[in-house]
Amino acid sequence: MLRNDKILPLHVAQSPFLALIHQECFEKPWEETFFATLLSEEQTICPVVGWLAVKDEQPAGFILARNQITQTEILTFCVRPFFQKQGIGACLLEHLQSNTSHPLLLEVAVDNQTAISLYQRHKFEVIGNRPQYYDNCQGAPTSAHVMRYRT
Ligand SMILES: CC(C)(COP(=O)(O)OP(=O)(O)OC[C@H]1O[C@@H](n2cnc3c(N)ncnc32)[C@H](O)[C@@H]1OP(=O)(O)O)[C@@H](O)C(=O)NCCC(=O)NCCS
């Protein structure tokens, strides 16, 4: 990312456009109210944290994670198609890695090679599998890898 681009903390007021970005990136997008619920949990014992990448003054993508007692789970992570393949995903992931002292965990569909490569380049390793974890819009089940990054 260039010097004028930014990574900003997420807050609940951004829920409407987080839902719009999510819709551009996933077959089964999350509702605005779901983002609002997650982001209003910041005061709880397992707070949700996240960052928004802004490029050329436009929201380009975001990462959302839950800090648990001994680990941080990536809940969702996306970059809008127009902004993909410019290093924004890598920037968001590195930002999360440098802002947590716990291992990071995530699930990723076994056929999502772009995301898997990105995670592997950032030292995530596959530690397990979840058979038939996702359903696509046609109802076809897809398995997921569980990946972990150790700080
Ligand atoms: C996965 C995702 C977040 C990656 O975001 P991104 O901003 O495109 O990620 P990056 O640009 O850092 O890296 C992606 C690719 O672009 C390449 N790239 C990065 N900067 C580049 C540049 N300036 N020029 C050309 N290619 C570049 C990277 O090398 C990488 O290549 P690869 O796919 O061959 O490994 C994005 O594809 C996405 O939102 N996908 C849909 C949602 C999703 O699957 N989320 C993950 C769920 S687990």
The ligand as a Tripos MOL2 file, in Angstrom:
@<TRIPOS>MOLECULE
LIG
   48    50     1     0     0
SMALL
NO_CHARGES

@<TRIPOS>ATOM
      1 C1         -8.1170  -13.5950    0.0890 C.3       1 LIG1
      2 C2         -8.1330  -12.0880   -0.1470 C.3       1 LIG1
      3 C3         -8.5230  -11.3700    1.1580 C.3       1 LIG1
      4 C4         -6.7300  -11.6300   -0.5750 C.3       1 LIG1
      5 O1         -6.7300  -10.2060   -0.6990 O.3       1 LIG1
      6 P1         -5.7130   -9.4380   -1.6680 P.3       1 LIG1
      7 O2         -5.7240   -8.0040   -1.2690 O.co2     1 LIG1
      8 O3         -5.9850   -9.7600   -3.0830 O.co2     1 LIG1
      9 O4         -4.3210  -10.1190   -1.2150 O.3       1 LIG1
     10 P2         -2.8590   -9.7360   -1.7190 P.3       1 LIG1
     11 O5         -2.9370   -8.7180   -2.8060 O.co2     1 LIG1
     12 O6         -2.0350   -9.4020   -0.5190 O.co2     1 LIG1
     13 O7         -2.3430  -11.1200   -2.2910 O.3       1 LIG1
     14 C5         -3.1130  -11.8200   -3.2680 C.3       1 LIG1
     15 C6         -2.2890  -12.0970   -4.5260 C.3       1 LIG1
     16 O8         -1.9390  -10.8880   -5.1820 O.3       1 LIG1
     17 C7         -0.5400  -10.8690   -5.4380 C.3       1 LIG1
     18 N1         -0.1090   -9.4760   -5.4200 N.ar      1 LIG1
     19 C8          0.0330   -8.6770   -4.3420 C.ar      1 LIG1
     20 N2          0.4630   -7.4470   -4.7250 N.ar      1 LIG1
     21 C9          0.5450   -7.4910   -6.0880 C.ar      1 LIG1
     22 C10         0.8970   -6.5460   -7.0510 C.ar      1 LIG1
     23 N3          1.2480   -5.3060   -6.7340 N.pl3     1 LIG1
     24 N4          0.8660   -6.9250   -8.3660 N.ar      1 LIG1
     25 C11         0.5010   -8.1820   -8.7120 C.ar      1 LIG1
     26 N5          0.1330   -9.1330   -7.8260 N.ar      1 LIG1
     27 C12         0.1640   -8.7960   -6.5360 C.ar      1 LIG1
     28 C13         0.0270  -11.6940   -4.3170 C.3       1 LIG1
     29 O9          1.3080  -12.1770   -4.6110 O.3       1 LIG1
     30 C14        -0.9960  -12.7980   -4.2550 C.3       1 LIG1
     31 O10        -0.7540  -13.6940   -5.3350 O.3       1 LIG1
     32 P3         -1.2530  -15.2240   -5.3680 P.3       1 LIG1
     33 O11        -2.7670  -15.2070   -5.3410 O.co2     1 LIG1
     34 O12        -0.6970  -15.7390   -6.6570 O.co2     1 LIG1
     35 O13        -0.6610  -15.8880   -4.1620 O.co2     1 LIG1
     36 C15        -9.1270  -11.7150   -1.3080 C.3       1 LIG1
     37 O14        -8.8010  -12.5020   -2.4470 O.3       1 LIG1
     38 C16       -10.5970  -11.9120   -0.9680 C.2       1 LIG1
     39 O15       -11.2090  -11.0480   -0.3480 O.2       1 LIG1
     40 N6        -11.1780  -13.0390   -1.3880 N.am      1 LIG1
     41 C17       -12.6080  -13.3060   -1.1700 C.3       1 LIG1
     42 C18       -12.9100  -13.5130    0.2930 C.3       1 LIG1
     43 C19       -12.0370  -14.6020    0.8940 C.2       1 LIG1
     44 O16       -11.8380  -15.6620    0.2890 O.2       1 LIG1
     45 N7        -11.5280  -14.3360    2.1230 N.am      1 LIG1
     46 C20       -10.7080  -15.2960    2.8590 C.3       1 LIG1
     47 C21       -11.6070  -16.2650    3.5790 C.3       1 LIG1
     48 S1        -10.6840  -17.4140    4.5590 S.3       1 LIG1
@<TRIPOS>BOND
     1     1     2 1
     2     2     3 1
     3     2     4 1
     4     2    36 1
     5     4     5 1
     6     5     6 1
     7     6     7 2
     8     6     8 1
     9     6     9 1
    10     9    10 1
    11    10    11 2
    12    10    12 1
    13    10    13 1
    14    13    14 1
    15    14    15 1
    16    15    16 1
    17    15    30 1
    18    16    17 1
    19    17    18 1
    20    17    28 1
    21    18    19 ar
    22    18    27 ar
    23    19    20 ar
    24    20    21 ar
    25    21    22 ar
    26    21    27 ar
    27    22    23 1
    28    22    24 ar
    29    24    25 ar
    30    25    26 ar
    31    26    27 ar
    32    28    29 1
    33    28    30 1
    34    30    31 1
    35    31    32 1
    36    32    33 2
    37    32    34 1
    38    32    35 1
    39    36    37 1
    40    36    38 1
    41    38    39 2
    42    38    40 1
    43    40    41 1
    44    41    42 1
    45    42    43 1
    46    43    44 2
    47    43    45 1
    48    45    46 1
    49    46    47 1
    50    47    48 1
@<TRIPOS>SUBSTRUCTURE
     1 LIG1         1 GROUP 0 **** ****
